[in-house]
Each structure stands twice: as C-alpha cells, then as structure tokens.
Amino acid sequence: MQTAEQWKHNDPWSWREFSALLLLEFGFVIFVIKHSVQSLYETWLNVPLYAGTLTGLTIAIVLLTGLYVIALRPHGLTWQSVGVRGFPSSYWSRILIWLLVLIALSIAAVMITSLFGNSVDNSKTEALKQQVNGFTVLIGIAAAGVISPVYEEIFYRGFVYRWLRTRTGAGWSMVISSLIFTAAHYPTFNAMPVNFISGVIFAWTYERTGSVIPAMIIHGVFNTIAVILTAFA
C-alpha cells in the first residue's frame, strides 16, 4: 500500500519511543489510573458511571500527552504523523461496510462466548443499567462513543499500528496491535474477543485510508450502539 510505503520511508521512531509509550500504558495507566485514581474518583463522585467516564478522560489526557511529548515533539512532528488527517469522501461507503462487518463479527463473538456462560457486561455497563435516564445515557455515549474512540485510535492505530507496520507485514501488525489493544482493556476479560476483532477492523481501516478518522467514526458509532442497547435492550 502507498500509505505503508510512506510510513516506512518516513519512520522517525525507534524501540525507545515504542517501549516508553507501552510502559506508560501498561505501567502507569493500568496500575495507577485504573486502580488508585479510579478508586479516588469513585469515592469522590460515588457514582461508578461518572467515575469511569472521568477515568477514561484522564487516560485520554495521559496517553495523548505522552504520545506528544515522547514521539511527536522531539522529532518536530504534528498530529498528522499519527493519522489525524482528512480522507477522501469516496471512503464513506466503505466505512459503512466496515462498520457492518464489525457488528456482524462482534455479534458472532458474543454468541459464541455466551455458550460458555460469559457476557460482555462490565462495571460501566452495570452502572448504566442501574440508573437509566437521558443524562446517564449521554454520559455513556460521551465516554464510549467520543472519548475512547478519539484517543484509542490515535494511540493504538496512529502510533502503535504504524510503528509495527514499518517493521512487519500488515497481517502481523494488525494481530499484534490488536492484542496490545485487547490487553489494554484489562480487566474486562469477558469483552476481549470483541476488543480483538475491533482492533483488527480499526487497523484495517487505518491501513486502507491512511487516516485514523474513519476508524474513529466506526469505533464511535459501534460503541454508541452498544451503549444504547445496554441502556434500553
């Protein structure tokens, strides 16, 4: 692909940036923010849904700031270097197709995992179910349909997938980046099959378009549908 060749030709990063950002995610974010900081938010707000949303916003700020400080600014790069750029309008039909594929595969994954007694519910979905009203649904959509898609696509596809793609083929890059993306959703083990499938679809979208915006759109719509179904199904 032309985009992949451009990435290889303009590869500014080494193992140092990659390792530092993974350490930020799997060290600071998972063991500090998702445990200690979120516990403080829950004590402060006394509502798991609000605490989870604030935790997601904190993670977004930390990861995007880390990406800028570690990978972009030292090399004089802009956010365009991690895929924050426009895309041709001709891709809109493909975005719809990729969204439908993601929905179909996710439904299949949920049906298969349900055979083993698992569900995709977690603390956030349970919190939303306990208090369903217009405001809590909007909070859920803001958290899952806006905040998460923006920072996750920039970080996991714009940087992680691109870094891997310059060093290996598209297939392995999609698998490895999706495994990293899935592991980052610890401790929601029951949703990991859907997370992995999502990671592959989002990476494929970035590979095909060279922009993280289409993946953000698919990610945001998919998560918004999930929030609405959780609240009203």
C-alpha positions in Angstrom: 0.0 0.0 0.0 1.2 3.5 -0.8 0.5 4.7 2.8 2.6 1.8 4.3 5.5 2.7 1.9 5.3 6.3 3.1 5.4 5.2 6.7 8.5 3.1 6.0 10.1 5.9 4.2 9.4 8.4 7.0 9.9 6.3 10.1 11.1 8.6 12.8 10.8 6.3 15.8 12.9 3.6 17.4 12.3 1.0 20.1 12.8 3.7 22.7 9.6 5.6 21.9 7.6 2.4 21.4 8.8 0.9 24.7 8.3 4.2 26.6 4.7 4.5 25.4 3.8 0.9 26.1 5.3 1.3 29.6 3.1 4.4 30.0 0.0 2.4 29.1 0.7 -0.9 30.8 2.5 0.6 33.8 1.1 4.0 34.7 -2.4 3.8 33.1 -3.3 0.3 34.1 -1.8 0.1 37.6 -2.1 3.7 38.7 -5.0 5.3 36.9 -7.3 2.3 36.6 -6.8 1.3 40.2 -5.7 4.1 42.5 -7.0 7.1 40.6 -10.3 5.5 39.7 -10.9 4.4 43.3 -10.4 8.1 44.3 -12.9 9.2 41.6 -15.5 6.6 42.9 -15.0 7.8 46.4 -15.4 11.4 45.3 -18.3 11.0 42.9 -20.0 8.0 44.5 -21.3 7.0 41.0 -19.4 4.3 39.1 -20.6 5.6 35.7 -19.3 9.1 36.4 -16.1 7.8 37.9 -15.5 5.6 34.9 -16.1 8.4 32.5 -13.6 10.7 34.4 -11.1 7.8 34.4 -11.4 7.5 30.6 -10.9 11.2 30.2 -7.8 11.0 32.4 -6.4 8.1 30.4 -7.0 10.1 27.2 -5.1 13.1 28.5 -2.2 11.0 29.8 -1.8 8.9 26.7 -2.1 11.7 24.2 0.2 13.9 26.2 2.7 11.1 26.5 2.5 10.5 22.7 3.1 14.2 22.0 6.0 14.5 24.5 7.7 11.2 23.7 7.0 10.6 20.0 5.9 13.8 18.2 7.5 16.9 19.7 11.1 15.6 19.9 11.0 14.9 16.2 9.2 18.1 15.2 6.1 16.1 14.1 2.5 17.1 14.1 -0.6 15.0 14.8 -0.9 14.3 11.1 2.0 11.9 11.6 -0.3 9.6 13.6 -3.1 9.8 11.1 -5.1 12.8 12.3 -5.9 13.9 8.8 -8.8 14.1 6.4 -9.8 11.3 4.0 -11.5 11.2 0.6 -15.3 11.3 0.6 -15.3 8.1 -1.5 -14.5 6.1 1.6 -17.8 6.8 3.3 -19.5 3.8 1.6 -16.6 1.6 2.8 -16.8 2.9 6.3 -20.4 1.8 6.4 -19.4 -1.7 5.1 -16.6 -2.0 7.7 -19.0 -0.9 10.4 -21.5 -3.6 9.4 -18.7 -6.2 9.3 -17.6 -5.2 12.8 -21.2 -5.5 14.1 -21.7 -8.9 12.5 -18.4 -10.4 13.8 -19.0 -8.9 17.2 -22.5 -10.5 17.4 -21.0 -13.8 16.4 -18.2 -13.5 19.1 -20.8 -12.6 21.8 -23.0 -15.6 20.8 -20.0 -17.9 20.9 -18.7 -16.6 24.3 -22.3 -16.8 25.7 -22.2 -20.6 25.2 -19.6 -20.6 28.0 -21.6 -18.5 30.3 -19.8 -15.2 29.6 -21.3 -11.9 28.8 -19.8 -8.5 27.7 -21.2 -6.7 30.8 -18.6 -4.8 32.9 -18.7 -2.3 35.7 -19.6 0.6 33.4 -22.5 -1.2 31.7 -23.8 -2.4 35.0 -23.6 1.1 36.4 -25.5 2.4 33.4 -28.2 -0.3 33.7 -28.8 0.7 37.4 -29.7 4.3 36.5 -31.0 4.7 33.0 -32.1 8.2 32.1 -31.3 10.7 29.4 -28.3 12.2 31.3 -26.7 8.9 32.1 -27.1 7.7 28.5 -25.5 10.9 27.2 -22.6 10.4 29.7 -22.2 6.8 28.5 -22.2 7.9 24.8 -19.7 10.7 25.6 -17.4 8.2 27.3 -17.7 5.3 24.9 -18.7 7.0 21.7 -16.4 10.0 21.8 -13.6 10.0 24.3 -12.5 6.4 23.8 -12.6 6.4 20.0 -10.5 9.6 19.7 -7.6 8.7 22.0 -7.6 5.0 21.3 -7.4 5.4 17.5 -4.7 8.0 17.7 -2.6 5.9 20.2 -3.2 2.3 19.1 -3.6 2.7 15.4 -2.0 6.1 14.7 1.2 5.2 16.6 1.3 1.5 17.7 0.0 0.0 14.4 2.0 2.4 12.3 5.2 1.6 14.3 4.6 -2.1 13.8 3.7 -1.7 10.2 7.0 -0.2 9.3 8.7 -3.3 10.7 6.5 -6.2 9.6 3.6 -7.0 7.2 0.1 -5.8 7.5 -1.3 -9.1 8.8 1.1 -9.4 11.7 0.9 -5.7 12.5 -2.9 -6.0 12.8 -2.7 -9.1 15.0 0.0 -7.7 17.3 -1.5 -4.2 17.6 -4.9 -5.8 18.3 -3.5 -8.0 21.0 -1.9 -4.9 22.6 -5.3 -3.1 22.3 -7.1 -6.0 23.8 -4.6 -6.3 26.7 -5.0 -2.6 27.4 -8.7 -3.2 28.3 -7.8 -5.3 31.3 -9.6 -6.3 33.5 -12.7 -6.6 31.2 -11.8 -10.2 30.2 -15.3 -11.0 29.0 -15.2 -8.4 26.3 -11.7 -9.3 25.0 -12.9 -11.2 21.9 -14.9 -8.2 20.7 -12.0 -5.9 21.6 -9.6 -8.0 19.4 -12.0 -8.1 16.5 -12.5 -4.4 16.8 -8.7 -3.8 16.9 -8.3 -5.7 13.6 -11.1 -3.8 11.8 -9.8 -0.5 13.0 -6.2 -1.3 12.0 -7.5 -2.5 8.6 -9.4 0.9 8.2 -6.2 2.8 9.0 -4.2 0.7 6.6 -6.6 1.4 3.8 -7.2 5.1 4.4 -4.0 6.4 6.0 -6.2 8.3 8.4 -7.5 7.5 11.9 -10.7 9.5 11.4 -12.6 6.7 9.6 -11.7 4.3 12.4 -12.8 6.9 15.0 -16.1 7.1 13.2 -16.6 3.3 13.1 -15.4 3.0 16.7 -17.7 5.8 17.9 -20.8 4.5 16.1 -20.2 0.9 17.3 -19.7 2.0 20.9 -22.7 4.3 20.8 -24.9 1.5 19.5 -23.6 -0.7 22.4 -24.4 2.0 25.0 -28.0 2.4 23.6 -28.5 -1.4 23.6 -27.2 -1.7 27.1 -29.5 1.1 28.4 -32.7 0.1 26.6 -32.5 -3.5 25.5 
